[in-house]
Amino acid sequence: MSSPETGPEDLPVVAPQLRALRHRAALTLEAAARAAGLSPAHLSRLETGLRQPSLPMLLALARVYGTTVSELLGETVADRDAVVRAADMEPTEAGGWTYRQAGAPGRGMQALRLHVPFGSQGDIVRVHPGEEWLHVLTGRLRLRLGDTAHLLAPGDSAHFDSLTPHRIAADRGGAELLFVHTLLQSPTAALCLGPNPGVMP
């Protein structure tokens, strides 16, 4: 299943940021696309603003470039305040998901508050170095880790090695969750996707 994508007007700063960060990482278009599980043509369209990335694409590219989703979106923060106020958590939509930064940008761990709508990106299987932790606030979340399926209710959490093939999807009504993941610090670190990332065996 291909990911829903936002319109060109939604994230206008992404295209130049993607190109600049790839150049900073000294990666060719082909190498960066391969590491992020994209075709070179698709990444080229993202860099020229003809297409906009879904949230999983943003996370993949952030890991490949050794940066954060915030930097990919062109967000800058004067300093790293330890406290993030609810009023400062501006919503951003990507690929049908709504997310809010729940931690300071530019750190080794990134914390997000996510709204996952029903039926959005539920069959994208991801495999990459790092760790992920999520906590369901509202709704019910379907988490697939390898060959095991889990149904998480409000108050349930999961903490897993991201090298385990995984995917998440929300039940009807969507789900709200807190999500924390580690970022790769090496700009040339590869993001490894399975041979057919759109299909779960």
Number of C-alpha atoms within 10 A of each C-alpha: 11 10 19 16 18 18 15 16 9 13 18 14 15 24 24 17 16 25 18 14 20 23 14 11 17 14 17 12 17 14 18 26 21 18 21 26 21 18 16 17 12 15 27 19 15 19 21 15 20 13 19 27 26 20 23 17 20 22 18 26 29 24 27 29 28 20 23 27 22 17 17 22 18 16 11 10 11 5 8 12 11 8 9 13 10 10 6 10 15 11 13 15 17 21 20 19 22 18 22 18 21 21 20 19 21 17 14 14 17 20 20 19 22 23 22 25 20 19 14 19 24 21 19 21 22 22 19 21 17 16 16 19 16 19 20 21 19 17 21 23 26 17 18 20 19 15 10 8 13 12 14 20 16 15 12 15 15 13 13 14 16 18 18 18 20 22 19 20 22 23 18 12 13 18 23 22 23 18 21 19 20 18 25 22 16 13 20 18 17 21 22 18 21 14 8 10 18 17 11 16 8
